[in-house]
Amino acid sequence: MPLDECNHLFESIYTEVMPVALPQAQVLPTAEAATYADWFACLAEPVRVRLLHAVATTPRGITVGALTEILGTSQSTTSHHVRKLADVGFVRLHKEGTATFVTVNQACCAGLPHAADAVMGLLAPRPCCPDDVPADVAVRGLEPRDWPAVRRIYAEGVATGLATFDTTVPSRTSLDATWLTDHRWVAEIDGEVVGWTAASPVSTRDCYSGVAETSVYVADGYRGRGVGKALLYKQVKAADADGLWTLQTSILTENRASIALHHAAGYRTVGIRERIAQRDGTWHDTILLERRSPVR
C-alpha cells in the first residue's frame, strides 16, 4: 500500500477510535517566520546544501576554487551559490591575495537547528540526559584538596579559546565565593580529577532563587570519554532534587561539542546573543541555553 494511503487509513481509524480534543495551535511571529523562510529557501538547492556542508566541515576556511573542484561545478556556478549563502549569513567571505576564502558562520551551526526546532515545535523542555554514563567515571562533591586540579582544568579550558571569555583563571577565593556550595562536582577516573561542573546564582533577588548559571570543564586528554555527560547528569539530578527550577548557560557558538552535550542533558536553545563580549579584541556570539526542571 502506498505511504500516503497508509497515512490516510491510519488517520481515519485514529479519528474514529480515539477522538481527542486538539490543543490550541501556536503561530510563529511573522518576522521570525520570514527569517526562517529565507534560510530554508536558500537551502532549497542541492548544490548549495553540498557547498554549505563542505564549508562547515572545513572550519578554517576553503577557497572558491577548491569548492569548485569538490562540487564539480563551474567557477561561476560555485561563486553564484557562495554569494547566495553569504547573503543570508550562512557563510562569510574574505580575500587573501587573489583568492576568495569561504568560512562557515558559526552562529548558524546552532541557529539553523534552532530554527528547525522552532518551526517543528520542539523547543519544549527535553527529558533529562541519558543515564548511560561511563562506568569508569565517578562524580562526587568538590573537596578542598581538589582546587588545584579544578583550576588547572579551568586553565586548559581557557587555552582552547572556546570555553570562556576569561583569559586568566579566577582565584580559588573568587570561585569559592561564587559557586553554590551544594552544586559543585568533580569527576574522577582512577582517582584522578578529570573534570568539574558548578552552578552559580544568577541574582540575589528572592524571585530568582531557583535559577542558576552552570559551567562544565573537562581536562585535556579526557574529552570525548563521557566525562561531561557524567558531570551534567549529576548536576541536573542534584538541581532537581534541591529545588532549582532553571539552569542556564551561555556557550560560544564555535563550541559545538558543548552545545550538543547540553542538549543531550535536557537544555534547550533559547537564542543567540550576538556580539555579547570580546575575547582578544574579537567580538563573539554565544548560544543561551536553559534547562527547566520537570519537578516544577
N, C-alpha and C positions, 0 to 999 in steps of 0.2 A: 504494500500500500504506500503511495507517495507520502512524503513527510507532511505536506500541507493537509492531506486528507486525514492523517492520523491526528494532527493537532485539532482539526475541526471536530472529529469524533470525540476526542478527549474532552474538549470544551463543552460539547453537548451533554455528555454523561455527567461531567462535574457540575454543570448548571442544574441538571435535573435532580441529582442525588445529594449534592452538597450546597444548597442555597445559602449564601452568606451576604452580610452587609459589607459593601465595598468601602474602604477607607476614603476619606476626603482627599482628592488629588492635590498635589502640590505643584506649583508652577515656578520655574526658574525666573528670576528677574530678567527683563528684556535685554538690558545691557550685557549681562553675563551670558545669556543665551546667544547673543550676537557675536560675542568674542569667541565662544566655543565653536560656533558655526564656521567662523573664519578659519579657525585652526583645523577643523575636520575637513573643510572644503579644500584647504591647501594640501591635505594628505590624500585626497581622492584621485590619486595618480600613482600607479605602482612604481614608476621610475623615481618619483620624489620620495616615496617611502623607503626604497632601497638606498637612495642617496643619504637620507637622514640617518638611516641605520649605520651606513658606512662612516659618517662623520661622528655619530655618537659613540661608536666603538673605537674611534681614534681621537681620544680627548685632547691630545696635544696639538691637533690640527692636521689638515691634509690639503693639498693643493687641488685646484680645479682640474689641473692636468692629470693628477693621479686618480681623481674621481672619474674622469673621462675613460681612463683605461679600465678601471674596475667595472664600470657600468656598461662599457661597450657602446657608448653613445658618442655623438659628435661633440666637439668643444662648445659649439654654440648652444646645443641642446642642454648640455650639462650646466652651462652658465645661466641659461634661462631658468632651470629648475632651482639652482642655487639661489638665484635672486628671489624667486617666489618664497622659498623657505626663509630667507633673510627678511623679507617684507613683513612676515607675521612674527618674526622673532625667534624662530626655531634655531637658527644658526647665526653666527657673527662672521664678518669678513674683515680681513686686514691684508695690506700689501707688504711683501718683503721682496724688495727689488722689483722685478717684473712679474713675479708670481703672486697670485691671489690665494691666501690661505683661508680655509673654512674651519671654524671650530663650533662645537655644539654650545648652545646657550644652556648652561647647567640648570638654570631655573626651570626650563621646560622639561627636564628629566623628571621633575616632581610635578610641575604644573599640568602637563598633559595627562598623566594618570589621574590627577586630582579632577581635571575636567571630566574625564570619562566617569569617574566615581560620582561626581555631582549630577551628571545627566542621568545616570542609571540609578540614582537614589541610594547609593551605597555609603553615604557619609555618616550613617548612624554609628554609634559606638560599636566596636568589634568585640568578639569574645576574647577572653584572656589568652595569653600566649600559650603556645603548645607546651605540654608537660614532658616532652621528650628531651629533657635537658641531659647533657652528657654525664655519665656515671662517675667520671673521674674529676668532676668539678664540684668542690664543696663550697657552699656560701655560708658565711657566718657574720655576726656583727663586728664592726671595726673595733679594734682594741688599741690602746696607746702604743704598743710595740709595732703596730702596722704603719704608723705615719711615714717613716722613711720610704717604705715601698709605695705607699699611696702617692706621695709627692714625686717619686721617681717615675711612676707610671703617668702621672699628670704631665711631667716634663716631656715624656715620649709622645703624648698626645699633642702637646704644644708644637713639637718639632714637625709633626705631619703637615701643619698648616691648614688642616681640615676640621680639627676637633673643637677649636675655641678661638675667640678673638684675643685671648690673653697671649702675650708674648713672653711672660715670665710666670713662674709658678707662684700662686699665692702662698703666704706663710701658713704654717700649721695653726697659729693662733687665729688667723683670719678665717680659715676653713672651719675650724672647730666652733667658732662663734656663729658661723653662717648656717651650717648643716643642722637639720633636725636630729636630735640625739638618738631617737629610736629608728631612724631611717637612713642609716649609713652602713653599707655592707661591703665586705671584701670576698673575692673568690680565690680559692686555693687549688693548686694542682700539686700533689706530692709534697704538701706542706709549704709550698712557695706561693706568696700572694701574687696573682697574675691579673687582677682587675678589681675595680671598685665601682660602686654606684652610691649616690647620695641625693637627698632631697632637701630643698631649702624653702622656707615660706616665701610666698610672693608678696606678702603685705603684712603689716602689723594690725590691720583692721580686723575686728572680730568676724565680719561678714565673709572674709576670705580665709578663715582659719583652716578650712579643709582643702585649700588649693596650694600645691607645692610645685616648684620647678625642679626638674631632675637632671642629673648628669650621669653618664656611664663612660668609663675608660677601661680599655683592655691593653695589657702590656704588649710591647713589640715582641713578636715571635710566638704569640699565643692567639692572635686574631684568626678567626675562621674556625676555631675549635669549639664553639658553643659557649664560651665564657660569658659573652654579652647576653646570650639567651638565658643562661642560668641566673645572672645578676638581675635582669629585668623581671624574670619570673618571681624571684624572691621579693623584689621591690614592690611590684603591683599587688601581690598577695598580702604583704605586710601593710601596704597603704589601705587596702580594702578593709582589713581587719581592724585598723586603727581609726577608721572613720574619715580618711582623706577622700574627698569626693571627686577631685580633679587633679590629675598630674599633667604637667605641661613641660615642653622642652622646645628649644629653638636649635635647629641644625643647619649648618651651612649647606647650601644647595649642592655643592660639589661632593658632599659626604653621603653618597648614595647608599653605601652599606649600612650606615647608621639609621638612615631613614627607613630602609627595609626592615631592620632589626626592630625598630619601634612599632612599625605597622604590625609586625607579627606578634607584638606584645599587647595589642589592643589599642594602640594610639591611632588616631586618625588625623589626616592633614586638615588643618583649619584654613591655612592660606599661606601666601608668600609675602614676606616682609622685604620690600625692595630697598636696596642700598641702606640697610639698617645700621651698619657700622663699618669702620675701616680696619684693615689689618695691613701693616707695612705700606700704608699710603694708598691702598686699593679698596674701593667700596665693594661690599659683598651683600648678597641676598641671603636670607635664611628662610627655612620652612618652619612654620609654627605648627606643632603637633600637640594633641592633648588626648588624654585617656580619661573617660568618665567612669567612675566606679559603678558596677551593676548593683551594688548593695544599696545605693541611694539614688 
